[in-house]
Amino acid sequence: MILEKIKTPGLSHLSYLVGSDGQAAVIDPRRDCEIYVEMARANGLSITHIFETHRNEDLVSGAPILAELSGAKVLHGPDAAGEVRYAETTRDGDRFPIGQLEIRVFETPGHTFDHIALALYDSAYGEGAVGVFTGDALFVGDVGRTDFYPNRKREVAGLLFDSLQKILDLGDQAIIYPAHGAGSVCGSGMADREFSTVGHERWNNPLLQIADRDAFIERKVDEHHYQPPYFRLMERLNLEGGDPAPRIMRPRPLTLAGLSECGADHLVDIREPMAYASGHLPGAMNLPVDMIPAFAGWFIGEGERIALVASSHDQLEQAMQHLVRIALDNVVGGYVGVVPAAASGQEMRAIPMIGTAEVRERLEGQSEGWTLLDVRDADERAVTAIEGSRHIYVGELSEEWKKLDPSGAYTLMCASGMRATVAAGWLDAQGFDNLDIYLGSMGAWKAAQQE
């Protein structure tokens, strides 16, 4: 009897393989899904069931692909938005034996209308649930977002409250297995650990401390979440069924000449922010490889051609994996060699870094034509902001840049300088010439205030 957690880096997506007596079920598989087949075979198991706790918004489901590989059927909750073409519908009360184990279905709408939780029972040890796969209804330290139905926001928040009571009723002993961990865009208050129980969440999860249904609804309605444009693509593919992941997860290598001739819609420099700011190819934006899952879907559209610039071939492979998992995988090639290119006389662009003293001097002098542009999210800015700064969330710059004056001067800031470099890189790629980055950003500003 096994239960294995498979974590997808960057997206903080958690999927699971559970098996007993030669049978196995997979819960919420990702697009590059060979790992589940390999893991099952290594444990002498055949995958007989594939469950989706809901239609994912932040990654492409691997369920239809895994069904082709394994011959297992896909099971999905009642879908109010449209039928999931590759799945059979499972409903409240359905039971599925997996050897000695049994999975019982609970309809838990709220995050999405089709959401289900899957309680896990061991037939040899009483009636209490051993664990529960909570999808995006309940996380460690948080609960699911409810902003995907803006015209029905109070209704879905109330549905989530009711669904959480169903999960709590499974008993304090049940271990929770959520579909995401800390760092996911599906929740902002998740704990760093990925293990908990229903009982621990009952007593410690801030959202579960709200016992009044109306108060819970008010709290959820007041939350602010961002929805990257690629969410719509994920929703569509997870109704229709996405294509299998590319067999080779590494872009074809490009020479410098090949890079200029490849016809890419986006030249994406995936090196670290300091490396990019120090020197990058003209027209390149910056999406550090670890930030691709969070921000690529804001700046890159479906089917657009991507050329990558990296420090190493391993970095190119990591970037390709991230892009494949969100179906932005039209990667025409990858280039390694920015420093040799500079040494050969290739034109380079750079974005200066400035410190707190320079920012304060500009603010006090009210520098004409200069803007301190804060690209943090709205919740961060609501806690503390620098007086005189302007706010545009980094992802929303994908469209909001058109409202800025390209002849103006801009200093980009965030919490540390990482997202500020992504924002500056986007503006640089759009032809903005007078840019710099506040190194340390809000962290440095706060430190200076305490001196």
Disulfide bonds with the S-S distance in Angstrom:
none
